[in-house]
Protein backbone atom coordinates (compact mmCIF):
# COMPACT_ATOMS: atom_id res chain seq x y z
CA UNK A 1 0.00 0.00 0.00
CA UNK A 2 1.37 3.41 -0.88
CA UNK A 3 1.85 6.23 1.57
CA UNK A 4 -0.87 8.34 -0.09
CA UNK A 5 -3.32 5.44 0.19
CA UNK A 6 -2.44 5.05 3.87
CA UNK A 7 -3.01 8.75 4.45
CA UNK A 8 -6.29 8.65 2.54
CA UNK A 9 -7.48 5.71 4.62
CA UNK A 10 -6.49 7.45 7.83
CA UNK A 11 -8.21 10.65 6.73
CA UNK A 12 -11.39 8.70 5.95
CA UNK A 13 -11.27 6.97 9.34
CA UNK A 14 -10.75 10.29 11.09
CA UNK A 15 -13.66 11.88 9.22
CA UNK A 16 -15.85 8.93 10.21
CA UNK A 17 -14.89 9.25 13.86
CA UNK A 18 -15.50 13.01 13.79
CA UNK A 19 -18.94 12.50 12.22
CA UNK A 20 -19.87 9.93 14.87
CA UNK A 21 -18.56 12.25 17.59
CA UNK A 22 -20.74 15.08 16.29
CA UNK A 23 -23.79 12.81 16.53
CA UNK A 24 -22.88 11.80 20.09
CA UNK A 25 -22.29 15.43 21.08
CA UNK A 26 -25.70 16.41 19.73
CA UNK A 27 -27.35 13.55 21.62
CA UNK A 28 -25.52 14.51 24.82
CA UNK A 29 -26.68 18.12 24.46
CA UNK A 30 -30.29 17.01 23.89
CA UNK A 31 -30.18 14.78 26.98
CA UNK A 32 -28.66 17.59 29.02
CA UNK A 33 -31.44 19.93 27.92
CA UNK A 34 -34.10 17.39 28.97
CA UNK A 35 -32.42 17.00 32.37
CA UNK A 36 -32.29 20.77 32.89
CA UNK A 37 -36.01 21.07 32.08
CA UNK A 38 -36.88 18.25 34.49
CA UNK A 39 -34.72 19.78 37.24
CA UNK A 40 -36.31 23.19 36.75
CA UNK A 41 -39.76 21.62 36.91
CA UNK A 42 -38.98 19.76 40.13
CA UNK A 43 -37.40 22.84 41.71
CA UNK A 44 -40.50 24.87 40.93
CA UNK A 45 -42.85 22.12 42.09
CA UNK A 46 -41.14 21.66 45.45
CA UNK A 47 -39.94 25.27 45.75
CA UNK A 48 -36.36 24.25 46.44
CA UNK A 49 -33.94 27.03 47.21
CA UNK A 50 -30.36 27.23 45.95
CA UNK A 51 -29.21 26.68 49.53
CA UNK A 52 -31.30 23.51 49.90
CA UNK A 53 -29.82 22.25 46.65
CA UNK A 54 -26.35 23.21 47.90
CA UNK A 55 -25.73 25.33 44.84
CA UNK A 56 -22.90 27.85 44.98
CA UNK A 57 -24.11 31.42 45.17
CA UNK A 58 -23.66 33.40 41.99
CA UNK A 59 -21.32 36.37 42.03
VEXLO-692174 format. One record per residue: y, z, x of N, C-alpha, C in turn; residue in three letters. Coordinates in steps of 0.2 Angstrom, whole numbers, plus 5000, padded with zeros to 4 digits. Atoms other than C-alpha are relative to their C-alpha. Example, Ala and Ser with C-alpha at 12.3 -4.5 7.8 and 13.67 -1.06 7.14 Angstrom:
BEGIN
{npy:4994; npz:5000; npx:5004; capy:4978; capz:5039; capx:5062; cpy:5006; cpz:5000; cpx:5004; res:ALA} $
{npy:4994; npz:4999; npx:4996; capy:4995; capz:5036; capx:5068; cpy:5005; cpz:5003; cpx:4996; res:SER} $
//
This chain:
BEGIN
{npy:4994; npz:5000; npx:5004; capy:5000; capz:5000; capx:5000; cpy:5006; cpz:5000; cpx:5004; res:UNK} $
{npy:4994; npz:5000; npx:4996; capy:5017; capz:4996; capx:5007; cpy:5005; cpz:5005; cpx:4998; res:UNK} $
{npy:4995; npz:4994; npx:5001; capy:5031; capz:5008; capx:5009; cpy:5005; cpz:4999; cpx:4994; res:UNK} $
{npy:4996; npz:5001; npx:5006; capy:5042; capz:5000; capx:4996; cpy:4996; cpz:5001; cpx:4993; res:UNK} $
{npy:5004; npz:4998; npx:5006; capy:5027; capz:5001; capx:4983; cpy:5000; cpz:5007; cpx:5000; res:UNK} $
{npy:5001; npz:4993; npx:5000; capy:5025; capz:5019; capx:4988; cpy:5007; cpz:5003; cpx:4997; res:UNK} $
{npy:4993; npz:4998; npx:5002; capy:5044; capz:5022; capx:4985; cpy:5001; cpz:4999; cpx:4993; res:UNK} $
{npy:5000; npz:5002; npx:5007; capy:5043; capz:5013; capx:4969; cpy:4996; cpz:5004; cpx:4995; res:UNK} $
{npy:5004; npz:4996; npx:5003; capy:5029; capz:5023; capx:4963; cpy:5002; cpz:5007; cpx:4999; res:UNK} $
{npy:4997; npz:4994; npx:5000; capy:5037; capz:5039; capx:4968; cpy:5006; cpz:5000; cpx:4995; res:UNK} $
{npy:4994; npz:5000; npx:5004; capy:5053; capz:5034; capx:4959; cpy:4998; cpz:5000; cpx:4993; res:UNK} $
{npy:5003; npz:5000; npx:5007; capy:5043; capz:5030; capx:4943; cpy:4998; cpz:5007; cpx:4998; res:UNK} $
{npy:5002; npz:4993; npx:5001; capy:5035; capz:5047; capx:4944; cpy:5006; cpz:5005; cpx:4999; res:UNK} $
{npy:4995; npz:4996; npx:5001; capy:5051; capz:5055; capx:4946; cpy:5004; cpz:4999; cpx:4994; res:UNK} $
{npy:4997; npz:5002; npx:5006; capy:5059; capz:5046; capx:4932; cpy:4996; cpz:5003; cpx:4994; res:UNK} $
{npy:5004; npz:4997; npx:5005; capy:5045; capz:5051; capx:4921; cpy:5000; cpz:5008; cpx:4999; res:UNK} $
{npy:4999; npz:4993; npx:5000; capy:5046; capz:5069; capx:4926; cpy:5007; cpz:5002; cpx:4997; res:UNK} $
{npy:4993; npz:4999; npx:5002; capy:5065; capz:5069; capx:4923; cpy:5001; cpz:4999; cpx:4992; res:UNK} $
{npy:5000; npz:5002; npx:5008; capy:5062; capz:5061; capx:4905; cpy:4997; cpz:5006; cpx:4996; res:UNK} $
{npy:5003; npz:4995; npx:5003; capy:5050; capz:5074; capx:4901; cpy:5004; cpz:5007; cpx:5000; res:UNK} $
{npy:4996; npz:4994; npx:5000; capy:5061; capz:5088; capx:4907; cpy:5006; cpz:5000; cpx:4995; res:UNK} $
{npy:4995; npz:5001; npx:5005; capy:5075; capz:5081; capx:4896; cpy:4998; cpz:5002; cpx:4993; res:UNK} $
{npy:5003; npz:4998; npx:5007; capy:5064; capz:5083; capx:4881; cpy:4999; cpz:5007; cpx:4999; res:UNK} $
{npy:5001; npz:4993; npx:5000; capy:5059; capz:5100; capx:4886; cpy:5007; cpz:5004; cpx:4999; res:UNK} $
{npy:4994; npz:4997; npx:5000; capy:5077; capz:5105; capx:4889; cpy:5003; cpz:5000; cpx:4993; res:UNK} $
{npy:4998; npz:5000; npx:5007; capy:5082; capz:5099; capx:4871; cpy:4996; cpz:5004; cpx:4996; res:UNK} $
{npy:5004; npz:4996; npx:5005; capy:5068; capz:5108; capx:4863; cpy:5002; cpz:5007; cpx:5001; res:UNK} $
{npy:4998; npz:4993; npx:4999; capy:5073; capz:5124; capx:4872; cpy:5006; cpz:5002; cpx:4997; res:UNK} $
{npy:4993; npz:4999; npx:5003; capy:5091; capz:5122; capx:4867; cpy:4999; cpz:5001; cpx:4992; res:UNK} $
{npy:5001; npz:5000; npx:5007; capy:5085; capz:5119; capx:4849; cpy:4997; cpz:5007; cpx:4998; res:UNK} $
{npy:5003; npz:4993; npx:5001; capy:5074; capz:5135; capx:4849; cpy:5005; cpz:5005; cpx:5001; res:UNK} $
{npy:4995; npz:4995; npx:4998; capy:5088; capz:5145; capx:4857; cpy:5005; cpz:5001; cpx:4994; res:UNK} $
{npy:4995; npz:5000; npx:5005; capy:5100; capz:5140; capx:4843; cpy:4997; cpz:5003; cpx:4994; res:UNK} $
{npy:5003; npz:4997; npx:5005; capy:5087; capz:5145; capx:4830; cpy:5000; cpz:5007; cpx:5000; res:UNK} $
{npy:5000; npz:4993; npx:4998; capy:5085; capz:5162; capx:4838; cpy:5007; cpz:5003; cpx:4999; res:UNK} $
{npy:4993; npz:4998; npx:5000; capy:5104; capz:5164; capx:4839; cpy:5002; cpz:5001; cpx:4992; res:UNK} $
{npy:4999; npz:5000; npx:5007; capy:5105; capz:5160; capx:4820; cpy:4997; cpz:5006; cpx:4997; res:UNK} $
{npy:5004; npz:4995; npx:5002; capy:5091; capz:5172; capx:4816; cpy:5003; cpz:5007; cpx:5002; res:UNK} $
{npy:4997; npz:4994; npx:4998; capy:5099; capz:5186; capx:4826; cpy:5006; cpz:5002; cpx:4997; res:UNK} $
{npy:4994; npz:4999; npx:5004; capy:5116; capz:5184; capx:4818; cpy:4999; cpz:5002; cpx:4993; res:UNK} $
{npy:5002; npz:4998; npx:5007; capy:5108; capz:5185; capx:4801; cpy:4998; cpz:5007; cpx:5000; res:UNK} $
{npy:5002; npz:4993; npx:5000; capy:5099; capz:5201; capx:4805; cpy:5005; cpz:5005; cpx:5002; res:UNK} $
{npy:4995; npz:4995; npx:4998; capy:5114; capz:5209; capx:4813; cpy:5005; cpz:5001; cpx:4994; res:UNK} $
{npy:4996; npz:4999; npx:5006; capy:5124; capz:5205; capx:4797; cpy:4997; cpz:5004; cpx:4995; res:UNK} $
{npy:5003; npz:4997; npx:5005; capy:5111; capz:5210; capx:4786; cpy:4999; cpz:5008; cpx:5001; res:UNK} $
{npy:5001; npz:4993; npx:4999; capy:5108; capz:5227; capx:4794; cpy:5007; cpz:5003; cpx:5003; res:UNK} $
{npy:4994; npz:4997; npx:4998; capy:5126; capz:5229; capx:4800; cpy:5000; cpz:5003; cpx:5007; res:UNK} $
{npy:5001; npz:4997; npx:4994; capy:5121; capz:5232; capx:4818; cpy:5007; cpz:5000; cpx:5004; res:UNK} $
{npy:4994; npz:5000; npx:4996; capy:5135; capz:5236; capx:4830; cpy:4998; cpz:4998; cpx:5007; res:UNK} $
{npy:5002; npz:5002; npx:4993; capy:5136; capz:5230; capx:4848; cpy:4997; cpz:5006; cpx:5004; res:UNK} $
{npy:5003; npz:4994; npx:4997; capy:5133; capz:5248; capx:4854; cpy:4993; cpz:5001; cpx:4998; res:UNK} $
{npy:5006; npz:4999; npx:5002; capy:5118; capz:5249; capx:4844; cpy:4995; cpz:4995; cpx:5003; res:UNK} $
{npy:5004; npz:5005; npx:4997; capy:5111; capz:5233; capx:4851; cpy:5000; cpz:5001; cpx:5007; res:UNK} $
{npy:4999; npz:4999; npx:4993; capy:5116; capz:5239; capx:4868; cpy:5003; cpz:4994; cpx:5004; res:UNK} $
{npy:4996; npz:5006; npx:4997; capy:5127; capz:5224; capx:4871; cpy:5005; cpz:5002; cpx:5005; res:UNK} $
{npy:4994; npz:4998; npx:4996; capy:5139; capz:5225; capx:4885; cpy:5007; cpz:4998; cpx:4997; res:UNK} $
{npy:4994; npz:5001; npx:5004; capy:5157; capz:5226; capx:4879; cpy:5003; cpz:4994; cpx:5004; res:UNK} $
{npy:4997; npz:5006; npx:4997; capy:5167; capz:5210; capx:4882; cpy:5007; cpz:5002; cpx:5003; res:UNK} $
{npy:4994; npz:4999; npx:4997; capy:5182; capz:5210; capx:4893; cpy:5005; cpz:4996; cpx:4998; res:UNK} $
//
